[in-house]
């Protein structure tokens, strides 16, 4: 269906000037010499080139790119697009977006799928919170199940929530394929992702990947979901390429692990 990409760290944004490398600053200067301010709602050469590049890197048939101003706005936009899809396909009763709970949100729409009362409490009267399910923290479980079985157990929580809400009212499920700051780069068992896709297909629900923190080469693949050959219906992501920082980050983590015995392991993809 669509990819909603945040440009808040793309070459056109002044907000990265404090940490940008020379080639990025040069690109920003060249563009500002041509256009001081040009909203992404209008066609222009840089955004067309970027959209074409992004579309070529997306899984499956995701070839529609919509640029917004921030990660929170990207999340809110995919929620809105999901609702528009339901209306356009004659399913007006579908409006609920289930989320694997994680703190995120600089907009009311993004906050609605957060599931954290500490963040949403002050704004409860201004928004409608969406249903959430637990994040797949299978590594914490102390049971006799295999990791494959735990993955399926957590995925089936989505099915239970869909049935509790009423399948005809649920339009989408949104999840961080690789956890962000809230879940400490959480990586679920492989079986979780396969089962999630099956459940969404079973009930005609859109699968949305929140790749704001895991996408665009942050895990050695262009998208975090590429590690599992994923096929979401929509993706929210940033456009900053973070691959150059990966080796430095991993080296630093290994150094901390050597210094502090209490660090048993950390999740790594890429």
Helices and strands as residue ranges (DSSP letters): E 2-6, G 14-16, H 22-34, H 45-57, E 65-68, H 71-88, E 96-100, H 108-111, H 117-120, G 121-126, E 132-133, G 138-140, H 147-165, G 167-169, E 170-175, G 181-183, H 190-202, E 206-211, G 224-228, E 234-238, H 243-259
